[in-house]
Amino acid sequence: MRPQVVAHRGASHDNAEHTLGAYLAALDAGAEALECDVRLTADGHLVCVHDRNVRRTASTHGIVSTMQLSDLDALDFASWKNPWADLDDEAPERDEELGRVLTLRKLLETVADYHRPVEVAIETKHPTRYAGLVERRVVDLLRDFGWDVPGAPVRVMSFSWTALQRIERLAPAVRLVQLLERAQYWPMLRGVIGDDWIVGPGIETLREHPKLGRRIARTGHEMHVWTVNTRAELDLCLDLGVTAVISDRPAYMLDLLGVR
């Protein structure tokens, strides 16, 4: 059985990450799931932004947790990806709505309204000044969509075991993914994560520690691997029986798998 192809921050190899434009491109390419990072604004909105500040993706100063949604909405989150676009006479005219800050609610609405089934993998970022409030807001939003039940097209991921425990207490039916960045953390995490939790190792970690993937597989946990962008990386995941590959290049992964 082949792995699910998950668009990492949207089709972010060619589009500005976490923008609606990147996610629509991923859907058009056939992505079967969308991955996003979420942070909480000062006025309580969940937004899809990876970094704690907006310097890299909006070319200005500001910390997401201290900004209002209206402040973020006034910023351009797309131009950094192609800063010379305005000088290209043949470039298509840009839709500003596709390059603004994206709320998690808008992303979930997009998925709910899409013409085919699509899943969402939501990563909560830590540490954050709001601690457990992020997880509570995520669960509240999932309940709004009726997605806190078994079989819902959503899962929550985090490097923080504590954050995933919060989700488990608030919404026991939501699938959980324990992200793993360092191989030395696995022996400790193996003893504390739930039997049905998914494990999400990074592809570089799997490459640097060839025995790690086999060790995880022997425990019976599913594996969702990030960020898989090359044929060699995909081959490694196929060899390990990985059930989802999270990629900046969902179209390329689907092509390699012979899906498109």
Secondary structure, DSSP 8 states (H G I E B T S, - for coil): ---EEEEETTTTTTS-TTSHHHHHHHHHHT-SEEEEEEEE-TTS-EEE-SSSBSHHHHSS--BGGGS-HHHHHTS-SSGGGSTTGGG-TTS----GGGGS--BHHHHHHHHHTSSS--EEEEEE-SS-TTTTHHHHHHHHHHHHTT-SSTT-SEEEEES-HHHHHHHHHH-TTSEEEEEE--GGGHHHHHTTS-TT-EEEEBHHHHHHSTTHHHHHHHTT--BEEE---SHHHHHHHHHHT-SEEEES-HHHHHHHTT--
